[in-house]
Amino acid sequence: MKELAICVPAYNRVDTLIELLATIVKQLTDNNRSRIQICVCDDCSPTNLESPTKKFMTNHDVEYIYNRNSENLGLDRNILKCVGISKAKYCWIMGDDDGVSDGKIDIILEYINKFPDESVFLGNRYVCNRKLKKRLKEKWTKDKTDFIVDFTKEGAIKGYFDQLNSTTCLGFVSTIIVKKDVWDNVSEEMYLPYIGSLYMHVAMFLLMLYKKGKMYRIVDFIALSRFGNDNFYSSLKQRIFVDFNGFLQISHIFDDNAVVKDSFLRIVRRHFNYIYLYAMSYTAELNSVEIDVLRSIGFSEKQVLIFTNRNRFKSFCSFFLYVLKAMVTNFRWFYKTCYITLQKILK
C-alpha cells in the first residue's frame, strides 16, 4: 500500500488535467516516487481524457490509476469513487484544474508520517490566474504556525469555525488530505443525505471528524487554485446559491448541537455579506423558496428585505457604499474578492 494517493475526480478538462499532472510529476524523486500513486476518476467525459493522460504519464515512473465511469455519477459520487479506487494510507483530493505547489508532496509525506493519528490535514492555497500563475496567497485563518482542531470538543469546533470568513476556508477541495481507512468507515447511510450538495468532500471530512477525531491545520500553501475556470458559474445568483444550498444541506451534520450548527452557518453569512447580497439583488430576483433558504441560513430580516423590497437604484447605491466601506476598512479582503470575482465572471 502506498503512503499517499493524489486523487483527481475529473470531467472533460484534459488540458488542465495534464497541467495538474505536470505539477505532480516534476516533484518526483527517487525518494518519493515509490511512496505515491496518482488516481484519476473520469466521470464519463465526452472529451477523451484517457489517451492523452496515459501518454503523458508513460514518461514518468510512478503508479498511475485511471478509471472511467460507465455513466456520469455527478461530482459528489465521483469524489467518493475516486478516493475509493485508491490504495494508499492517505488521499489528497485535487481538483482537475488546480495544481500541487512546488515541493509540497515531500512536505505532505512528512506530515502524514509524523502525525499518523490525525484523520484530516488541511492546508492553505495560492490563488492563481487562468494560466496557473500565482497571484495571491490565501490563508484560511490568521495563524502563523500549524495547529490542531479537536472535533470532539464543542468549544474547539466553534472556535475554529468562528475564524473562517468564507465557505472556501472550510474546505477548498485541493487543500484536503484524508486518512483513507477513516474515510472508508463513513457509511453510505451517513453520507447519502449530502449527495447533491456539490461539497461531498466537506461533508465527508466533517463526518470523519465530528465527535470522533482531530484535524491538523497546515499553514503552508500547498495547492495552486486556478480561477476563471469555474464549472459551476453561470450567473452570480446561481453561483451563490450553490454555496447557500450546499452548506445548508451539510449543516444538518450538526443538528444535534445548535451552537455548532449556527457557528457553521455563520461562515456562510460572513462570506456573503451585504456587498454580495446587494449585488445579487441588483442582478436577480429571488422566489419564495430562495427567500426561505436565506432565512434558514440565518440571514437577518433586514438582509431578507433587500430582496423582498427590491429597488434596483437603492441596491446599486447600497452596494457602492458597502464597497467604499470595505476599501477603507479591509482593503486586502476587497482586493482579493475583486480579483477572484472578476476571474470568475470575465471568461
C-alpha positions in Angstrom: 0.0 0.0 0.0 1.2 3.5 -0.9 1.6 6.2 1.6 -0.2 8.9 -0.4 -2.6 8.9 -3.3 -3.3 12.1 -5.2 -7.0 11.6 -6.2 -8.4 13.6 -9.1 -12.1 13.5 -9.8 -12.0 14.7 -13.4 -14.5 15.8 -16.0 -13.9 17.0 -19.6 -10.9 19.3 -18.9 -8.0 17.4 -20.5 -5.6 20.4 -20.8 -5.9 21.5 -17.2 -5.7 17.9 -16.1 -2.4 17.4 -17.8 -1.2 20.7 -16.3 -2.1 19.3 -12.9 -0.3 16.0 -13.6 2.7 18.1 -14.6 2.8 19.9 -11.3 2.9 16.4 -9.6 5.4 14.6 -11.7 8.0 17.4 -11.6 8.2 16.7 -7.9 9.0 13.0 -8.2 12.3 11.9 -6.9 14.0 8.5 -6.1 12.9 9.0 -2.5 9.2 9.6 -3.1 8.0 8.0 -6.4 7.5 4.6 -4.8 5.5 6.1 -2.0 2.8 7.7 -4.0 0.2 7.0 -6.6 -2.0 9.2 -8.9 -5.6 8.3 -9.3 -7.8 9.9 -11.9 -11.5 9.1 -12.0 -13.1 10.3 -15.3 -16.8 10.9 -14.8 -17.8 9.7 -18.3 -16.4 12.8 -20.0 -17.4 13.5 -23.6 -13.8 14.5 -24.2 -11.2 11.8 -24.3 -9.1 12.0 -21.2 -7.7 8.5 -21.1 -5.4 8.5 -24.2 -3.7 11.9 -23.7 -3.2 11.5 -19.9 -1.8 7.9 -20.2 0.5 9.1 -23.0 1.8 11.9 -20.7 2.2 9.5 -17.8 4.2 6.9 -19.8 7.3 9.2 -19.4 7.1 9.1 -15.6 7.8 6.2 -13.4 5.0 6.4 -10.9 1.9 4.3 -10.3 -1.0 5.8 -12.3 -4.5 4.5 -11.9 -7.1 5.7 -14.4 -10.8 4.8 -14.1 -13.6 5.9 -16.4 -17.1 5.7 -15.0 -19.6 3.9 -17.3 -22.1 6.7 -16.7 -21.9 10.2 -15.3 -22.2 10.0 -11.5 -22.1 13.7 -10.7 -19.3 15.4 -8.7 -20.2 14.1 -5.3 -20.3 10.5 -6.2 -17.2 10.9 -8.4 -15.3 12.2 -5.4 -16.3 9.1 -3.5 -15.4 6.9 -6.4 -12.0 8.5 -6.9 -11.0 8.0 -3.2 -12.5 4.5 -3.4 -10.2 3.3 -6.2 -7.1 4.5 -4.4 -4.8 2.1 -2.5 -3.0 4.3 -0.1 -3.0 5.3 3.6 -3.9 8.9 2.8 -5.6 10.6 -0.1 -5.0 14.1 -1.3 -8.1 15.2 -3.2 -7.3 17.5 -6.1 -9.5 19.5 -8.4 -8.8 18.7 -12.1 -7.9 22.3 -12.9 -5.7 23.0 -9.9 -2.1 22.1 -9.1 0.3 21.0 -6.4 2.6 23.7 -5.1 6.3 23.1 -5.7 7.9 20.9 -3.1 4.7 20.1 -1.2 4.5 16.4 -2.0 7.5 15.7 0.2 6.1 18.0 2.9 2.8 16.2 3.0 4.6 12.9 3.2 6.4 14.2 6.2 3.2 15.3 7.9 1.3 12.1 7.4 4.2 10.1 8.8 4.9 12.4 11.7 1.2 12.7 12.7 -0.3 9.2 12.0 -3.2 9.7 14.4 -4.8 12.7 12.6 -7.7 11.9 10.3 -7.6 15.1 8.2 -4.9 17.6 7.1 -6.0 20.9 5.6 -3.6 23.5 4.1 -3.8 26.9 2.5 -3.7 27.8 -1.2 -2.2 30.1 -3.8 -4.8 32.0 -5.9 -3.7 31.7 -9.5 -4.8 33.1 -12.8 -6.1 31.1 -15.7 -2.6 30.0 -16.6 -2.0 28.7 -13.1 0.5 31.5 -12.3 0.5 32.6 -8.6 -1.2 35.9 -7.9 -2.2 35.9 -4.2 -1.7 33.9 -1.0 -4.9 32.9 0.7 -4.9 31.8 4.3 -8.0 30.4 6.0 -7.0 31.7 9.4 -4.6 34.3 10.7 -2.4 31.7 12.4 1.3 31.7 11.6 2.0 28.2 12.8 0.3 24.8 12.4 -2.4 23.9 14.9 -4.8 21.1 15.7 -8.6 21.3 15.9 -10.2 18.7 18.2 -13.6 18.0 16.7 -14.6 16.0 19.8 -15.0 19.3 21.7 -17.7 21.9 21.1 -15.6 24.8 22.1 -12.7 23.8 19.7 -15.1 23.4 16.8 -16.9 26.7 17.4 -13.6 28.5 18.0 -12.3 27.2 14.6 -15.5 27.9 12.7 -15.6 31.4 14.1 -12.2 32.2 12.5 -13.4 31.3 9.0 -14.6 34.1 6.7 -15.7 32.2 3.7 -17.1 28.8 2.6 -13.9 28.3 0.7 -12.0 28.4 4.0 -13.9 25.4 5.2 -12.8 23.0 2.6 -11.3 24.1 -0.7 -11.1 20.7 -2.3 -7.4 20.8 -3.4 -6.2 21.5 0.1 -7.7 18.5 1.8 -5.8 15.3 2.7 -7.8 12.5 4.4 -6.9 9.2 6.1 -8.3 6.5 3.8 -9.4 4.0 6.4 -11.3 6.7 8.4 -12.9 7.9 5.2 -14.0 4.4 4.3 -15.6 4.0 7.7 -18.1 6.7 6.9 -21.1 4.6 5.9 -23.4 5.2 2.9 -26.2 5.8 5.4 -24.2 8.7 6.9 -23.1 10.4 3.6 -26.2 9.8 1.5 -28.1 12.9 2.7 -25.3 15.1 1.3 -25.2 13.7 -2.2 -26.2 16.6 -4.5 -24.6 19.3 -2.2 -21.6 19.6 -4.6 -19.5 19.7 -1.4 -19.2 16.0 -0.7 -15.5 16.5 0.3 -16.6 18.9 3.0 -19.4 16.7 4.2 -17.1 13.7 4.3 -14.3 15.2 6.3 -16.8 16.7 8.8 -18.4 13.3 9.2 -15.0 11.8 9.7 -14.1 14.4 12.4 -17.3 15.4 14.3 -17.2 13.8 17.8 -14.5 11.4 16.5 -11.2 13.0 15.6 -8.8 15.8 15.0 -7.8 17.9 12.1 -4.2 19.1 11.5 -4.2 22.6 10.0 -1.1 23.3 7.9 -0.4 27.0 7.4 1.7 26.3 4.3 0.3 27.0 0.8 0.0 23.5 -0.6 -2.2 24.0 -3.6 -2.4 26.1 -6.7 -6.0 27.2 -7.3 -6.9 28.2 -10.9 -9.5 31.0 -11.2 -11.6 31.8 -14.3 -12.4 28.2 -14.8 -15.3 27.6 -12.6 -17.5 24.8 -13.9 -20.4 25.9 -11.6 -20.6 29.6 -12.7 -23.5 30.6 -14.9 -24.7 33.7 -13.1 -24.0 35.5 -9.8 -27.2 34.3 -8.2 -26.8 30.7 -9.4 -23.2 30.5 -8.1 -24.1 32.0 -4.7 -27.0 29.5 -4.3 -24.6 26.6 -5.0 -23.0 27.6 -1.7 -26.2 28.5 0.0 -27.9 25.2 -0.8 -24.8 23.1 -0.4 -23.8 24.4 3.0 -27.3 24.5 4.3 -27.6 20.8 3.4 -24.3 20.0 5.1 -25.2 21.9 8.3 -27.5 19.1 9.2 -24.4 17.1 10.3 -24.7 19.4 13.4 -28.4 19.1 14.0 -27.7 17.7 17.5 -25.8 20.9 18.5 -27.4 24.2 17.8 -24.3 26.2 18.9 -22.0 24.4 16.4 -24.6 24.5 13.7 -25.1 28.2 13.9 -21.3 28.7 14.1 -21.1 26.7 10.9 -23.8 28.7 9.1 -22.2 32.0 10.2 -19.3 31.2 7.9 -21.8 31.4 5.0 -23.2 34.7 6.4 -19.8 36.2 6.8 -18.8 35.2 3.3 -21.9 36.5 1.6 -22.1 39.9 3.3 -24.0 43.0 2.3 -21.8 43.5 -0.8 -22.8 40.1 -2.2 -26.4 40.4 -1.2 -26.9 43.9 -2.8 -25.1 42.8 -5.9 -27.3 39.7 -6.2 -30.5 41.8 -5.6 -29.5 44.2 -8.3 -29.0 41.4 -10.9 -31.7 38.9 -10.0 -35.0 38.3 -8.2 -35.5 35.6 -5.6 -38.6 33.4 -5.3 -40.2 32.4 -2.1 -38.2 29.2 -1.8 -35.0 31.0 -2.2 -36.0 33.6 0.4 -36.7 30.7 2.8 -33.2 29.4 2.2 -31.8 32.8 3.3 -33.9 32.6 6.5 -32.8 29.0 7.1 -29.1 30.1 6.8 -29.8 32.7 9.5 -29.7 36.0 7.5 -31.5 38.8 9.4 -34.9 40.1 8.3 -33.1 43.4 7.4 -31.0 41.4 4.9 -34.0 39.5 3.6 -35.7 42.8 3.0 -33.0 43.6 0.4 -34.9 41.1 -1.8 -38.5 41.4 -0.7 -38.5 45.2 -1.0 -36.4 45.2 -4.2 -35.3 48.5 -5.5 -32.6 48.5 -8.2 -31.4 52.0 -7.6 -31.2 51.6 -3.8 -29.4 48.2 -4.3 -26.8 49.9 -6.5 -26.3 52.8 -4.1 -26.1 50.5 -1.1 -23.7 48.1 -3.0 -21.5 51.1 -3.8 -21.4 52.4 -0.2 -20.5 48.9 1.2 -17.7 48.6 -1.4 -16.3 52.0 -0.3 -16.5 50.9 3.3 -14.7 47.7 2.5 -11.9 49.5 0.6 -11.3 51.7 3.7 -11.7 49.1 6.5 -10.3 45.9 4.8 -8.6 46.7 1.5 -6.8 43.3 1.4 -10.1 41.5 1.5 -11.6 43.9 -1.0 -8.7 43.4 -3.5 -8.7 39.6 -3.1 -12.5 39.4 -3.5 -12.5 41.7 -6.6 -9.7 39.6 -8.2 -11.4 36.3 -7.5 -14.8 37.5 -8.6 -13.5 39.1 -11.9 -11.6 35.9 -12.7 -14.9 34.0 -12.4 -17.1 36.3 -14.5 -14.7 37.7 -17.1 -14.5 34.5 -19.2 
